Amino acid sequence: MGGDPEMGLLPVLAGGTMEPMSRAALLPPVLLGLVILLLAQMAGLAVSALLGLPIPGVVLGLLLIVLLGVLRPTRAVVRAAEPAATPLLQHLQLLFVPPGVGILLELRTLAENALPLALAVGGSFVLALLISGLLLQTLLRRQDRRRGGADDQERATA
C-alpha cells in the first residue's frame, strides 16, 4: 500500500491501477460488522433516551437493522454486518447465561410476584395465540378469494 497521504490510501490492484479506497473497506469484515451492529444499538439507545420511549433502545436498534435490510439502497450495510452477526447467532445460547444467573439470584422476588408474572406471561401467550389465529384465518380467506376469482376467470374463458 502506498500513495500520496493527501489522496487517501491507494492500493495497487491486479491490473496495476491505483484506486482510492475508503477507510471502512480496510477494516476486517468481522470488525466492520461489529461496528455496524454497535452503531445501530447506540442509535436505538439514543432515540429511546431522547424521546423517552418505553421501548428499550436495543430493540429500536434491531428495528433499525431490519429497516436497513428492507430498503434496497441500504441492504449493503446489513450485508456488511453479517460476518459479525453470524458467529453471534451461532453462539446465542451463551447470551442466555447472564439472565439465567439473574433469575437464580432474584428467585425470592420472583416467588413473591409469581401470580402477577404468571398472569402476564399467560395473558400475553393467549393474546398472541388469538392474534395469530385471526391473522391466519384472514390470510386463508384472502387466498381462497384470489383462487376463486382465478377459477371464475378460467371458466369464463373456456
Summary of the structure (lengths in Angstrom):
residues: 158
radius of gyration: 25.5
end to end distance: 70.3
largest distance: 74.0
contacts: 342
relative contact order: 0.06
helix: 80%
strand: 4%
